[in-house]
Amino acid sequence: MASLRDVAQRAGVSLATASRVTTGTDGVRPETRARVEEAMRDLLYVPPGRKPETGAIGLLVPELTNPIFPCLAQAMEARATEAGLATILCNTTAAAYREADYVHMLLDRRVDGMIFISCEMTHLAGDHDHYGKLVDEGARLVFVNGAIDGLDVPSVSVDERHAGVLSTRHLISLGHERIGFVAGPADYLPTREKAAGREEALRQAGLEPDGLVAHGDFTLEGGRRAARKLLQRDDRPTGLICSSDVIAIGVVQEARELGLRVPEDVSVVGFDGIEAASWVYPPLTTVEQPIDQIASTAVELLQTVIAEPRRSLPRVLFQPRLRQGGSTAPVR
């Protein structure tokens, strides 16, 4: 566990100076104070004498613009309220430093535990050292749709690989053979898992993966840009699976911009099962996450971790299911 002396050494100041910063005493130069506060965040050091536990938990989400994250957070907030827990919602903007800052704030407020929704560790090229520090400090955590090997932390996830299998098999059943993937960033774990599921389903059907993959951000515009690369090819795909419903909506918009009809000219399958998938025309065929089950299980696991911090808990993996909409049809 980090001590004040560790903070002082990391910041390159005396123990007395570090103490003045942690107690809020005046007389410390701003640049020195900033250096000490940065060391506190890096080491996840929280001054002693914190307030008693508050009956609150932290919910950390990577963004709020993608409807799936507010949807998950709202479901968890409802379950937490039923359990007598208040929630503090933190939008990390998918940045490791913002996540670490929020973690420090939550520790300082003595929350009972934290739930990380699609946390920064899903970014395979990112720095994940702060999770190990949290565990070493005795923080009580649950990961949702993102877990890291080597840490004994409970997690709740949807089977992303099976989502890739389901969506690809659906298009194969409709006669499609050129099935592309409008994917999220290549260095994110969910992207790789869905890609592996797509390849598995294609090979099982006797079809070789053909490189019809384009990457973009997890946004509407990211979906449009990636779809454009695939739909302007001479051997354009007749069916597309997508990393999210938001991306899929962008794909439908781009297809229309290029003069293609959905689903007559190209079929589109989303992922997540957000409510907005039924607002567009045609309504999306999507592979949906069991939101309520994920939320209930995550809160229940965190309650168990709070009550029995030494107990080792499992990683729970839920299976998604295909929800048929109007954006897929037999190949022409």
Backbone torsions as a table, in degrees:
resi	resn	phi	psi	omega
1	MET	NA	132.0	-177.7
2	ALA	-65.0	141.0	178.3
3	SER	-113.2	170.1	177.3
4	LEU	-62.7	-33.4	177.7
5	ARG	-63.7	-38.9	176.7
6	ASP	-61.4	-41.0	178.8
7	VAL	-62.8	-45.7	-179.0
8	ALA	-61.3	-43.7	179.7
9	GLN	-64.0	-42.3	-178.8
10	ARG	-66.2	-36.9	-178.4
11	ALA	-83.3	-12.3	-179.5
12	GLY	72.0	37.0	179.1
13	VAL	-128.0	172.3	177.7
14	SER	-75.5	161.2	177.7
15	LEU	-61.3	-36.3	-179.5
16	ALA	-65.2	-40.5	179.9
17	THR	-66.3	-43.3	177.6
18	ALA	-60.1	-39.3	179.7
19	SER	-64.6	-40.8	179.3
20	ARG	-62.7	-37.0	178.6
21	VAL	-66.6	-45.4	-175.7
22	THR	-69.4	-26.0	179.6
23	THR	-94.0	-3.6	178.4
24	GLY	78.8	18.7	-179.3
25	THR	-73.9	143.5	177.7
26	ASP	-73.2	175.2	175.6
27	GLY	93.9	13.7	177.5
28	VAL	-115.7	129.7	-179.8
29	ARG	-61.1	144.1	-176.6
30	PRO	-54.9	-41.2	-178.9
31	GLU	-67.7	-33.0	177.4
32	THR	-71.0	-42.7	178.3
33	ARG	-60.0	-43.0	179.7
34	ALA	-62.5	-37.5	179.6
35	ARG	-66.5	-40.9	179.2
36	VAL	-68.4	-42.5	179.8
37	GLU	-64.4	-36.4	176.5
38	GLU	-64.7	-40.6	178.0
39	ALA	-64.2	-38.3	177.5
40	MET	-61.7	-42.2	179.3
41	ARG	-66.8	-43.4	-179.0
42	ASP	-60.8	-39.1	-176.7
43	LEU	-93.2	-1.8	-177.1
44	LEU	54.8	41.1	179.8
45	TYR	-85.7	131.7	176.3
46	VAL	-122.4	126.4	-177.9
47	PRO	-58.1	147.7	177.7
48	PRO	-66.8	165.8	178.5
49	GLY	82.1	24.7	177.9
50	ARG	-67.3	163.3	178.6
51	LYS	-65.2	154.1	176.9
52	PRO	-62.6	162.5	-178.7
53	GLU	-55.8	144.0	-166.7
54	THR	-104.3	-5.2	-173.5
55	GLY	74.0	25.4	-179.9
56	ALA	-119.7	153.9	174.4
57	ILE	-128.4	155.8	176.8
58	GLY	-98.6	136.5	172.6
59	LEU	-114.1	115.4	-177.7
60	LEU	-108.9	121.4	-178.9
61	VAL	-120.7	150.6	-177.5
62	PRO	-76.2	-23.7	178.8
63	GLU	-168.4	166.9	178.9
64	LEU	-118.6	-3.1	-179.6
65	THR	-78.3	-30.7	175.7
66	ASN	-82.2	118.5	-172.9
67	PRO	-58.2	-21.5	-177.3
68	ILE	-65.3	-32.3	-176.6
69	PHE	-75.5	-46.3	171.6
70	PRO	-59.9	-34.2	179.7
71	CYS	-63.1	-48.0	177.6
72	LEU	-63.0	-44.7	-178.1
73	ALA	-63.7	-41.0	179.3
74	GLN	-64.1	-42.0	178.6
75	ALA	-64.0	-39.3	179.2
76	MET	-70.9	-37.2	177.2
77	GLU	-61.6	-39.7	178.6
78	ALA	-63.7	-43.8	179.6
79	ARG	-66.8	-38.7	179.3
80	ALA	-64.9	-41.1	178.4
81	THR	-60.3	-43.3	177.2
82	GLU	-59.6	-30.8	-179.2
83	ALA	-88.2	2.5	178.8
84	GLY	82.7	21.1	-178.8
85	LEU	-111.1	135.4	171.4
86	ALA	-84.4	158.6	-178.7
87	THR	-126.2	145.3	174.0
88	ILE	-118.1	115.2	-176.6
89	LEU	-90.8	129.1	-177.9
90	CYS	-124.7	121.9	178.3
91	ASN	-97.2	108.0	-174.2
92	THR	-85.0	-6.7	-175.9
93	THR	51.9	32.4	176.6
94	ALA	57.1	28.0	179.9
95	ALA	-112.6	131.3	-177.3
96	ALA	-60.7	-40.3	-177.2
97	TYR	-69.2	-35.5	177.1
98	ARG	-67.3	-40.4	178.4
99	GLU	-60.6	-45.3	179.6
100	ALA	-63.5	-39.2	177.9
101	ASP	-62.5	-44.5	179.7
102	TYR	-65.1	-40.0	178.3
103	VAL	-58.8	-44.4	179.3
104	HIS	-62.6	-41.9	178.4
105	MET	-61.6	-43.4	-178.8
106	LEU	-66.6	-39.4	176.6
107	LEU	-63.7	-40.7	-179.6
108	ASP	-63.8	-29.0	178.4
109	ARG	-91.8	7.1	172.8
110	ARG	55.8	46.0	175.9
111	VAL	-65.3	154.6	-179.2
112	ASP	-71.2	-29.2	-179.5
113	GLY	-174.9	177.8	-177.8
114	MET	-138.0	143.4	172.5
115	ILE	-116.9	121.4	178.1
116	PHE	-98.4	118.0	179.3
117	ILE	-98.7	119.7	-178.0
118	SER	43.5	57.7	-171.4
119	CYS	-69.9	178.5	-174.3
120	GLU	-62.6	-18.9	-178.4
121	MET	-68.7	-15.7	175.5
122	THR	-69.4	-16.3	173.7
123	HIS	-84.3	102.4	-169.4
124	LEU	-66.4	-21.1	179.8
125	ALA	-92.4	3.0	-176.2
126	GLY	-84.5	176.0	178.4
127	ASP	-99.2	119.4	-173.8
128	HIS	-114.9	16.8	-174.9
129	ASP	-62.4	-29.1	-174.0
130	HIS	-68.4	-20.6	177.6
131	TYR	-69.2	-42.1	177.0
132	GLY	-62.3	-38.5	178.0
133	LYS	-63.4	-40.9	178.9
134	LEU	-59.9	-45.7	-179.8
135	VAL	-62.8	-43.1	179.1
136	ASP	-62.0	-32.7	179.8
137	GLU	-78.9	-4.8	178.4
138	GLY	86.9	14.9	177.7
139	ALA	-66.2	147.6	-178.1
140	ARG	-103.6	114.9	-168.0
141	LEU	-128.8	153.9	167.1
142	VAL	-138.9	135.7	177.0
143	PHE	-103.4	137.8	176.6
144	VAL	-119.0	125.0	-177.7
145	ASN	52.4	48.7	176.8
146	GLY	167.8	119.8	178.4
147	ALA	-141.9	158.6	-177.9
148	ILE	-123.1	133.1	178.6
149	ASP	-67.0	145.7	178.0
150	GLY	93.9	-9.7	177.4
151	LEU	-111.4	130.0	179.0
152	ASP	-84.7	74.1	-178.0
153	VAL	-129.0	130.3	179.1
154	PRO	-65.9	149.5	179.4
155	SER	-144.6	156.0	176.2
156	VAL	-128.8	125.6	-176.2
157	SER	-140.1	161.6	168.4
158	VAL	-101.3	145.9	-177.0
159	ASP	-75.3	95.0	-176.9
160	GLU	-66.1	-37.2	179.6
161	ARG	-62.9	-43.1	179.5
162	HIS	-67.0	-30.4	175.7
163	ALA	-61.2	-40.9	176.5
164	GLY	-64.4	-38.7	177.6
165	VAL	-64.8	-49.5	-176.4
166	LEU	-58.2	-49.6	-176.0
167	SER	-66.3	-37.9	-179.9
168	THR	-70.7	-43.1	177.9
169	ARG	-61.0	-37.1	179.2
170	HIS	-60.1	-45.6	-180.0
171	LEU	-68.7	-36.9	177.0
172	ILE	-62.0	-39.7	-179.6
173	SER	-64.2	-21.1	178.7
174	LEU	-92.8	5.5	176.1
175	GLY	95.5	2.9	-179.5
176	HIS	-76.9	139.1	176.4
177	GLU	-120.2	-34.3	175.1
178	ARG	-92.4	91.9	-174.4
179	ILE	-112.9	112.1	-179.0
180	GLY	-93.2	170.1	-179.4
181	PHE	-128.5	113.7	172.0
182	VAL	-90.5	99.2	-164.0
183	ALA	-104.4	158.7	170.1
184	GLY	-73.8	-173.9	179.7
185	PRO	-54.3	143.2	-172.6
186	ALA	-67.5	-24.8	-176.0
187	ASP	-95.6	21.0	175.2
188	TYR	-106.1	136.6	-176.2
189	LEU	-57.1	-46.1	180.0
190	PRO	-58.0	-36.5	178.3
191	THR	-61.6	-47.1	-177.6
192	ARG	-66.4	-37.4	-179.6
193	GLU	-67.3	-43.9	178.3
194	LYS	-65.1	-38.5	178.2
195	ALA	-61.7	-40.8	178.7
196	ALA	-65.2	-38.3	177.8
197	GLY	-65.7	-40.3	177.7
198	ARG	-61.7	-47.2	-179.1
199	GLU	-63.2	-38.9	178.4
200	GLU	-61.4	-46.7	-178.4
201	ALA	-65.7	-39.7	178.8
202	LEU	-62.9	-45.8	-178.4
203	ARG	-65.9	-38.1	178.3
204	GLN	-62.8	-27.6	179.1
205	ALA	-91.2	6.1	-179.9
206	GLY	78.7	19.2	179.7
207	LEU	-110.8	134.1	179.2
208	GLU	-86.9	135.5	173.3
209	PRO	-55.8	132.0	-168.1
210	ASP	-112.4	13.3	178.3
211	GLY	77.7	11.6	179.5
212	LEU	-80.6	65.8	-177.9
213	VAL	-130.0	133.3	175.7
214	ALA	-135.5	135.1	-176.2
215	HIS	-102.2	146.6	176.1
216	GLY	-155.5	174.5	176.7
217	ASP	-68.1	162.1	176.7
218	PHE	-79.5	56.5	-177.7
219	THR	-137.1	168.4	176.6
220	LEU	-59.5	-48.2	-178.6
221	GLU	-68.4	-34.7	175.6
222	GLY	-61.5	-39.9	176.8
223	GLY	-64.7	-39.6	-179.1
224	ARG	-65.6	-45.7	-178.1
225	ARG	-63.4	-44.3	-179.0
226	ALA	-66.7	-40.9	179.7
227	ALA	-62.9	-36.7	-179.5
228	ARG	-58.7	-40.0	-179.3
229	LYS	-62.3	-37.5	-177.3
230	LEU	-82.6	-39.2	-173.5
231	LEU	-79.2	-11.9	177.3
232	GLN	-96.8	2.2	177.6
233	ARG	-74.1	153.2	175.6
234	ASP	-64.7	-34.9	178.6
235	ASP	-102.1	45.2	-173.9
236	ARG	-56.1	147.4	179.0
237	PRO	-69.4	150.7	174.4
238	THR	-93.2	-12.3	177.9
239	GLY	-140.5	144.8	-179.7
240	LEU	-132.5	130.9	168.0
241	ILE	-101.4	153.0	-172.6
242	CYS	-130.7	154.2	-178.5
243	SER	-72.7	-21.0	179.8
244	SER	-157.7	165.8	176.1
245	ASP	-67.4	-36.1	179.0
246	VAL	-62.1	-44.9	175.9
247	ILE	-60.5	-43.3	-177.9
248	ALA	-62.3	-38.6	177.7
249	ILE	-63.7	-39.4	175.3
250	GLY	-62.8	-37.1	178.4
251	VAL	-63.2	-45.2	179.2
252	VAL	-60.6	-42.4	179.4
253	GLN	-63.5	-43.0	-178.3
254	GLU	-68.5	-38.1	177.8
255	ALA	-58.4	-44.2	179.6
256	ARG	-64.8	-39.5	178.8
257	GLU	-60.1	-32.2	-179.8
258	LEU	-88.5	3.7	177.5
259	GLY	84.1	18.0	179.2
260	LEU	-102.2	145.6	179.4
261	ARG	-98.2	140.8	174.6
262	VAL	-112.4	119.6	10.8
263	PRO	-102.5	6.1	-172.7
264	GLU	-59.9	-42.0	-178.4
265	ASP	-98.6	-30.6	178.5
266	VAL	-150.4	130.4	176.9
267	SER	-93.1	145.9	-175.1
268	VAL	-132.5	132.5	176.7
269	VAL	-121.7	128.6	178.0
270	GLY	-96.4	-171.8	175.5
271	PHE	-148.5	136.7	174.5
272	ASP	129.8	-47.8	-177.2
273	GLY	82.5	31.9	179.0
274	ILE	-69.4	158.6	-177.5
275	GLU	-61.4	-34.6	-177.6
276	ALA	-64.2	-16.8	178.6
277	ALA	-63.0	-25.1	179.8
278	SER	-94.4	-3.7	-179.5
279	TRP	-87.6	-23.6	-176.4
280	VAL	-84.4	167.1	176.6
281	TYR	-123.8	128.5	-6.6
282	PRO	-72.6	156.0	177.1
283	PRO	-56.8	139.9	-175.0
284	LEU	-70.7	138.1	158.4
285	THR	-77.7	130.2	-173.9
286	THR	-145.2	155.8	172.6
287	VAL	-99.5	111.8	-169.8
288	GLU	-98.7	144.9	174.1
289	GLN	-82.4	145.2	174.8
290	PRO	-80.5	80.9	-170.8
291	ILE	-55.1	-50.3	-176.2
292	ASP	-63.4	-40.0	179.2
293	GLN	-66.7	-41.6	178.2
294	ILE	-61.3	-46.3	-177.7
295	ALA	-63.8	-47.8	-179.4
296	SER	-60.5	-44.5	-177.8
297	THR	-66.0	-40.3	-179.7
298	ALA	-62.3	-45.3	-179.7
299	VAL	-67.4	-40.8	178.2
300	GLU	-62.7	-41.7	177.6
301	LEU	-62.8	-42.2	-179.9
302	LEU	-65.5	-38.7	176.2
303	GLN	-60.0	-40.2	178.8
304	THR	-66.5	-42.0	178.6
305	VAL	-62.3	-39.9	179.0
306	ILE	-64.3	-44.6	-176.9
307	ALA	-75.9	-35.0	-177.0
308	GLU	-132.5	74.7	-173.0
309	PRO	-61.2	-21.7	-178.4
310	ARG	-90.9	-5.2	-177.0
311	ARG	-78.5	132.2	177.1
312	SER	-85.0	127.5	-175.4
313	LEU	-116.5	156.2	-174.8
314	PRO	-80.3	168.8	168.3
315	ARG	-96.0	124.9	-175.5
316	VAL	-100.3	128.1	-178.9
317	LEU	-119.8	115.9	178.6
318	PHE	-94.4	148.2	177.4
319	GLN	-93.7	131.9	175.8
320	PRO	-78.1	170.4	177.3
321	ARG	-137.8	149.8	-179.6
322	LEU	-78.8	131.9	173.9
323	ARG	-116.3	112.6	-173.9
324	GLN	-73.7	131.1	174.2
325	GLY	-124.6	-152.7	-178.0
326	GLY	-103.9	4.7	-174.4
327	SER	-90.2	2.9	176.3
328	THR	-127.8	147.7	-179.5
329	ALA	-158.9	163.2	176.9
330	PRO	-55.7	144.4	179.8
331	VAL	-63.8	143.9	-178.1
332	ARG	-79.1	NA	NA
